[in-house]
Amino acid sequence: MGGMTKPFVALVGRPNVGKSTLFNRLAGERLAVVDEVAGTTRDRIHADAEWNGRVFTVIDTGGIEVVGDRTRNAARDRALDQHATAEQANREFLPQIRAQAEAAIEESDAVVFVVDSESGLTAADREVATILRRFQTEREGQPWPPIFIAANKADNAERRQNAVEFYELGMGEVFPISSLHGQGTGDLLDAVVASFEPIETEEVDESIKIAIVGRPNVGKSSLLNAILGQERAIVSPVPGTTRDAIDTPMMWGDLPITLIDTAGIRRRGHIDPGVEQYSVLRALRAIERADVALLLIDATQGETAQDAHVAGYILEEHKSVVLVVNKWDQIQPGLQPREDGALTTTEEEFAERLRYELNFMAYVPIIFASAKSGLRVDDVMAMALRVQEERLTRVPTSEINRILREAVDRQSPPTHAGERLKLYYGTQVRTDPPMFLFFVNNTKLLHVTYERYLENRIREVYPFVGTPIRMSFRNRQQAGE
């Protein structure tokens, strides 16, 4: 069932101090990258990494574009066009920096405040420090989240010495580092990881965890209330931490369920509406812990780049998913679902576009619902539970090999330079999510299109509705070869 949430470490600072370089250093070279996650758009917002045995998620706020109003953008462009000093340019960026810093401290377990030891302390740095101080809260007598100053570009003794001026900010120890060359990052990470809360042994929770995720105002809370309003036995609402989602344990029939509601988070301060992307990070926390994600789309607005981000994270975390198109009563008023479950022409067209835009395969079910009117709300839960069952399906090895033989007979494996791919046998090595291992003569002969073909042949017999299948191929010499 759902796992523990990894700590979030946000890199915050004014532009051009090297946040992205530090991000790449932490995610790529000095750390063992557990599972680097790229968004479905060009931005690479976060990556999972490990240091001293602790796995955590690094967030690059520089990769999150905050769209300001035209006046602000025009002022920024004017400053840059007139070859303004770095200080002037940074002042133009202040609204963006402020929004990013506020959102980062809201969502993170530790903040790395990146400054530039080459240019020294600037007014923009002071502004960021003021924001961070304002948003910190006291927890057990200590400021939370802890903030670490990384004085970047300290490539020589003089700059390392100059880094002491950042103690003036009064925010604790300053770590002179070079993101480019990797100097000093180990000491910084030792301190960051040491600040994490100790891993506690959790009681085994056998409930099915269903996360309700999506952009702001798509109706997540309304759907939660609609589900809870179906005369089910609510155990008790249990609030998570200040940075976590709200969990609601309940019974659905005789099944224990935990609904993870990402809309229930109370904000400690006003966040610039331009930083909606941070709701993606909140969704990621919930997705990590969930068995099944209900991804809500606003029918009146259609899919957006942010929906694609969340969809990408669900796929990359290998979680099961049900797409819920909410507010459908505003598109087709008075719609009564057919007993056979068939979709209307309008629903078919909408579903086809959604799958294309969100890169979801046909195995992902789409339910057109309305939390407000109750349209198909019961279907949402029924489908979520069916998807969870599919996630736990185990296919006998004899069945896998029968499907494999028939697949090879229907379409021969690819060849390269006169050598043909041979598939010897396959087996399912795990469930939750399902993973299959195939032994072949040469993995280099495998093409992604044939891999997809094999997946489709498996799904013809075992649909694994709403659930991603992981497929691994390993070289093995056949006897006598």
C-alpha atoms as one frame of an Amber mdcrd trajectory, in Angstrom:
protein
   0.000   0.000   0.000   1.017   3.679  -0.106   4.566   4.493   1.082   6.101
   7.163   3.215   6.383  10.645   1.828   9.932  11.733   0.996  11.133  15.061
   2.480  11.094  18.047   0.088  14.185  20.279  -0.184  13.590  23.537  -2.091
  16.321  25.609  -3.738  15.377  29.277  -3.379  17.138  32.498  -4.381  17.237
  35.397  -6.797  17.914  34.714 -10.512  21.391  33.843 -11.807  22.875  32.587
  -8.529  23.159  29.039  -9.862  20.042  27.281  -8.494  19.665  25.121 -11.592
  23.388  24.251 -11.625  23.135  23.175  -7.987  19.964  21.210  -8.801  21.769
  19.362 -11.603  24.747  18.701  -9.337  22.565  17.275  -6.561  20.365  15.277
  -8.907  23.042  14.011 -11.225  26.565  13.519  -9.985  27.232  13.791  -6.269
  24.107  11.881  -5.300  22.763   8.459  -6.150  19.674   9.424  -8.126  16.831
   7.168  -7.109  14.403   8.086  -9.851  14.870  11.334 -11.678  11.479  12.702
 -12.601  11.016  15.029 -15.521   7.755  16.860 -16.008   5.775  16.214 -19.147
   6.621  19.726 -20.351  10.118  21.186 -20.743  10.505  22.135 -17.078  12.497
  19.782 -14.871  11.092  20.810 -11.525  12.171  18.015  -9.207  14.322  14.918
  -8.875  14.600  12.218  -6.228  18.020  11.682  -4.686  19.744   9.949  -1.765
  22.398  11.129   0.695  23.589   9.349   3.856  20.846   6.771   3.377  17.974
   9.281   3.244  15.921   9.638   0.074  14.493  13.105  -0.563  13.075  15.248
  -3.359  15.005  18.301  -4.598  12.849  21.129  -5.988  14.305  23.709  -8.378
  12.193  26.839  -7.992  14.131  28.312 -10.915  12.424  25.774 -13.151   8.994
  27.084 -12.215   7.910  29.981 -14.361   5.743  32.518 -12.617   3.654  34.462
 -15.094   3.172  38.008 -13.885   0.981  40.731 -15.303   1.948  42.564 -18.472
   3.114  45.638 -16.588   5.524  43.620 -14.515   6.873  41.755 -17.546   7.214
  44.972 -19.508   9.143  46.569 -16.648  11.437  43.566 -16.440  12.045  43.540
 -20.188  12.740  47.271 -20.147  15.291  46.839 -17.367  17.059  44.099 -19.244
  16.918  45.895 -22.606  18.574  48.957 -21.133  21.533  46.861 -19.949  20.545
  47.458 -16.349  22.827  46.321 -13.577  22.241  42.915 -12.043  20.858  44.664
  -8.970  18.247  46.566 -10.995  17.259  43.450 -12.910  16.862  41.546  -9.653
  14.562  44.256  -8.331  12.333  43.734 -11.366  12.220  40.040 -10.534  11.255
  40.600  -6.890   7.537  39.715  -7.258   8.525  36.443  -8.918  11.225  35.694
  -6.322   8.776  36.475  -3.515   6.104  34.145  -4.911   8.570  31.312  -5.384
  10.096  31.697  -1.918   6.687  31.824  -0.217   5.445  28.747  -2.035   8.689
  26.844  -1.443   8.702  27.372   2.309   5.028  26.400   2.410   5.682  23.008
   0.836   9.197  22.048   1.954  10.875  20.213   4.817  14.126  22.163   4.329
  15.089  25.218   2.265  18.480  25.842   0.656  18.827  29.594   0.151  21.296
  29.990  -2.728  23.357  33.221  -2.902  26.302  34.322  -5.065  29.682  34.698
  -3.313  31.080  36.398  -6.416  28.665  39.331  -6.481  28.174  39.422  -2.698
  25.128  40.314  -0.631  22.434  42.176  -2.617  19.133  43.858  -1.806  17.329
  41.002  -3.552  19.066  38.507  -1.241  17.884  40.529   1.763  14.352  40.497
   0.355  14.384  36.704   0.021  15.720  36.393   3.575  12.926  38.634   4.876
  10.309  36.467   3.117  11.797  33.271   4.483  11.888  34.623   8.033   8.295
  35.824   7.781   7.033  32.427   6.705   8.995  30.308   9.155   7.012  28.939
  12.079   8.213  27.787  15.483   8.086  24.065  16.108   9.348  22.681  19.407
  11.242  25.935  19.953  13.030  25.743  16.580  12.269  27.598  13.315  10.636
  25.344  10.735  11.435  24.568   8.002  15.206  24.892   8.637  17.025  27.175
   6.172  20.584  26.635   4.928  22.559  29.323   3.086  24.588  28.009   0.146
  27.124  30.653  -0.966  27.601  29.475  -4.543  30.461  30.171  -6.981  33.004
  29.965  -4.114  35.586  28.570  -6.522  38.675  30.014  -4.817  39.974  30.915
  -1.358  39.067  34.615  -1.727  35.433  33.899  -2.538  35.169  31.320   0.233
  36.437  33.995   2.604  33.989  36.549   1.200  31.107  34.165   1.908  31.217
  35.144   5.606  29.344  38.382   4.767  26.162  36.293   4.338  26.183  35.638
   8.091  24.823  39.201   8.231  21.462  37.740   7.149  21.229  36.052  10.568
  19.919  32.770   9.178  22.428  30.282  10.539  25.469  28.599   9.039  26.766
  29.639   5.608  28.112  26.853   3.363  30.583  28.066   0.685  30.040  25.783
  -2.314  30.743  25.491  -6.018  27.809  23.931  -7.862  29.930  23.781 -10.989
  32.788  21.832  -9.436  30.970  20.117  -6.561  33.076  21.675  -3.798  31.393
  21.952  -0.402  28.109  20.322  -1.440  28.794  17.298   0.791  28.969  19.422
   3.962  25.780  21.223   2.928  23.935  17.959   2.348  25.158  16.458   5.617
  23.504  19.365   7.443  20.307  19.279   5.350  19.757  15.534   5.788  20.537
  15.741   9.526  17.642  18.226   9.868  15.031  15.743   8.613  12.692  14.209
  11.126  13.754  10.662  12.066  12.018   7.858  10.206   9.466   6.364  12.539
   8.220   2.819  12.214   4.634   3.221  11.098   1.835   0.871  12.015   0.822
  -1.251   9.059  -2.118   0.443   7.381  -4.012  -2.021   5.194  -6.547   0.506
   3.923  -6.786   1.278   0.213  -5.398   4.776  -0.296  -7.157   6.900  -2.895
  -5.729  10.372  -3.609  -7.893  13.125  -5.072  -5.557  15.323  -7.126  -5.841
  18.122  -9.663  -5.478  21.847 -10.165  -7.072  24.364  -7.786 -10.835  24.828
  -8.192 -11.539  21.679 -10.208 -13.809  20.384  -7.450 -11.578  18.131  -5.308
 -13.276  19.051  -2.015 -16.710  18.804  -3.647 -15.945  15.280  -4.855 -14.670
  14.282  -1.403 -17.858  15.596   0.201 -20.013  13.865  -2.431 -18.264  10.531
  -1.758 -18.590  10.930   2.021 -22.239  11.924   1.589 -23.190   8.531   0.204
 -24.266   7.378   3.699 -20.978   5.569   4.267 -19.464   5.043   7.702 -16.884
   7.786   8.281 -14.337   6.645  10.850 -12.776  10.004  11.726 -10.957  12.780
   9.871  -7.229  12.750  10.663  -5.255  15.877   9.748  -1.770  15.338   8.369
   1.151  17.668   9.065   0.926  21.335   8.078   2.510  20.472   4.728   0.615
  17.258   4.070  -2.775  16.369   2.691  -5.803  15.650   4.874  -6.580  11.942
   5.292 -10.133  10.709   5.821 -10.449   7.050   6.840 -13.832   5.539   5.950
 -15.541   2.261   5.120 -16.930   1.547   1.665 -19.004  -1.562   2.228 -16.622
  -3.760   4.214 -13.473  -2.209   2.698 -11.313   0.210   4.722 -10.494   3.240
   2.569  -8.280   6.285   3.190  -9.203   9.287   1.065  -6.256  11.652   0.638
  -7.599  15.132  -0.101  -4.987  17.546  -1.428  -7.468  20.435  -1.342  -7.716
  20.346   2.449  -4.397  22.037   3.151  -4.615  25.270   5.115  -2.295  27.956
   3.809  -0.276  29.975   6.336  -0.002  32.991   4.065  -1.031  34.435   0.761
   0.676  32.834  -2.229   0.853  34.638  -5.560  -1.771  33.034  -7.820   0.897
  32.790 -10.523   2.560  29.949  -8.614  -0.208  27.405  -9.210   2.487  24.942
 -10.233   3.158  24.333  -6.544  -0.178  22.540  -6.345   1.582  19.994  -8.560
   4.134  19.382  -5.790   1.332  18.955  -3.291  -0.297  16.450  -5.621   3.016
  14.596  -5.888   3.123  14.077  -2.114  -0.347  12.523  -2.243   0.448  10.415
  -5.333   3.505   8.900  -3.608   1.349   7.651  -0.741  -1.602   6.496  -2.835
  -2.554   3.217  -4.463  -4.979   4.885  -6.859  -5.081   8.544  -7.957  -8.301
  10.234  -8.996  -7.131  12.963 -11.385  -9.822  15.616 -11.665 -10.225  17.684
 -14.820 -12.564  20.678 -15.037 -14.924  19.908 -17.942 -15.563  23.609 -18.511
 -11.848  24.388 -18.942 -10.472  21.181 -20.464  -6.932  19.933 -19.910  -4.044
  22.300 -19.156  -0.243  22.052 -18.953  -0.579  21.687 -15.191  -2.913  18.704
 -15.611  -0.259  17.192 -17.895   2.379  17.695 -15.145   0.257  15.800 -12.624
  -0.595  13.080 -15.172   3.117  12.669 -15.878   3.913  12.242 -12.183   1.207
   9.571 -11.805   2.717   7.610 -14.699   6.294   8.042 -13.469   5.365   6.907
  -9.942   3.708   3.851 -11.578   0.433   4.496  -9.769  -3.011   3.437 -10.925
  -5.322   6.210 -12.080  -8.922   7.090 -12.873  -9.519  10.272 -14.869 -12.566
  12.119 -13.507 -13.999  14.865 -15.704 -15.890  16.964 -13.140 -18.657  19.555
 -13.723 -19.919  17.494 -16.695 -23.500  18.619 -15.904 -22.464  22.047 -17.204
 -21.507  20.503 -20.567 -24.455  18.095 -20.911 -27.249  19.349 -18.584 -29.757
  16.725 -17.481 -27.615  13.810 -18.675 -28.811  10.433 -17.401 -26.129   7.686
 -17.619 -27.128   4.682 -19.727 -27.457   1.329 -17.993 -24.859  -0.255 -20.289
 -22.386   2.466 -19.346 -21.903   3.596 -22.964 -20.608   7.136 -23.466 -22.315
   9.854 -25.481 -20.662  11.115 -28.660 -19.615  14.292 -26.813 -17.995  12.191
 -24.064 -16.187   9.993 -26.612 -14.691  13.045 -28.343 -13.660  14.634 -25.030
 -12.081  11.369 -23.844 -10.074  10.945 -27.050  -8.627  14.449 -26.759  -7.834
  13.984 -23.060  -5.888  10.795 -23.658  -3.901  12.420 -26.425  -3.075  15.577
 -24.452  -2.237  13.791 -21.186  -0.342  10.926 -22.826  -2.661   8.347 -21.232
  -3.225   5.030 -22.940  -6.624   3.467 -23.562  -6.275   1.415 -20.372  -7.005
   4.505 -18.238 -10.740   4.751 -17.495 -12.434   8.137 -17.831 -15.582   8.951
 -15.872 -17.695  12.004 -16.683 -19.172  13.128 -13.386 -20.525  16.013 -11.356
 -19.676  16.234  -7.679 -22.334  18.927  -7.313 -25.270  17.018  -8.822 -24.030
  13.563  -7.834 -23.767  12.392 -11.453 -21.723   9.123 -11.513 -20.098   9.794
  -8.105 -20.744   6.162  -7.093 -19.145   5.059 -10.376 -15.958   6.952  -9.438
 -15.474   4.939  -6.237 -16.510   1.665  -7.874 -13.932   2.220 -10.626 -11.207
   3.222  -8.159 -11.717  -0.043  -6.263 -11.772  -2.082  -9.475  -8.510  -0.428
 -10.553  -6.934  -1.322  -7.190  -7.976  -4.964  -7.695  -6.376  -4.938 -11.145
  -3.193  -3.528  -9.599  -2.908  -6.654  -7.441  -3.597  -9.135 -10.281  -1.023
 -11.903 -10.696  -0.784 -13.711 -14.027   0.403 -17.352 -13.905   3.759 -17.942
 -15.628   2.167 -20.537 -17.951  -0.337 -17.894 -19.090   2.379 -15.301 -19.704
   4.287 -17.723 -21.912   1.170 -18.747 -23.826   0.455 -15.066 -24.544   4.119
 -14.592 -25.487   4.101 -17.509 -27.974   0.882 -16.295 -29.609   2.256 -12.736
 -29.811   5.430 -13.944 -31.569   3.350 -16.052 -33.983   1.158 -13.043 -34.860
   4.050 -10.627 -35.314   7.695 -11.651 -35.589  10.184  -9.898 -33.313  12.405
  -7.232 -34.938  15.786  -7.923 -36.545  18.909  -5.798 -36.724  21.956  -6.446
 -38.916  20.636  -9.902 -39.702  20.066 -10.892 -36.064  16.512 -11.500 -34.846
  15.256 -10.861 -31.317  14.379 -14.116 -29.562  12.030 -14.198 -26.573  12.693
 -17.290 -24.457  10.176 -16.925 -21.636   8.570 -14.431 -19.277   7.217 -14.253
 -15.747   5.476 -11.743 -13.480   7.927 -10.805 -10.741   5.709  -8.507  -8.666
   2.325  -6.864  -8.242   1.453  -3.378  -6.958   2.361  -2.292  -9.619   2.525
  -5.346 -11.909   5.996  -5.995 -13.332   6.982  -8.589 -15.920  10.458  -9.929
 -16.657  11.293 -11.373 -20.090  14.454 -13.261 -21.012  15.764 -12.602 -24.536
  18.886 -13.274 -26.605  19.903  -9.609 -26.989  18.163  -6.653 -25.368  19.751
  -4.303 -27.934  17.467  -5.821 -30.589  14.354  -4.778 -28.647  12.423  -1.799
 -29.990   9.949   0.251 -27.972   7.210  -0.432 -30.538   7.547  -4.199 -30.026
   7.573  -3.707 -26.258   4.308  -1.766 -26.576   2.955  -4.542 -28.827   3.693
  -7.171 -26.153   2.035  -5.015 -23.496  -1.079  -4.715 -25.645  -1.189  -8.510
 -26.127  -1.051  -8.986 -22.339  -3.804  -6.402 -21.834  -6.053  -8.209 -24.347
  -6.279 -11.076 -21.847  -5.542  -9.256 -18.562  -6.702  -5.624 -18.985  -5.029
  -4.167 -15.848  -7.578  -1.345 -16.044  -6.157   2.015 -14.994  -2.854   0.411
 -14.036   0.588   0.831 -15.639   2.556  -2.309 -16.480   6.321  -2.330 -15.992
   8.259  -4.544 -18.388  11.906  -5.535 -17.991  14.078  -7.489 -20.465  17.219
  -9.421 -19.604  19.783 -11.220 -21.739  19.954 -14.983 -21.377  21.777 -17.504
 -23.547  19.623 -20.391 -24.625  21.073 -23.868 -23.947  23.223 -25.056 -26.841
  23.891 -21.557 -28.211
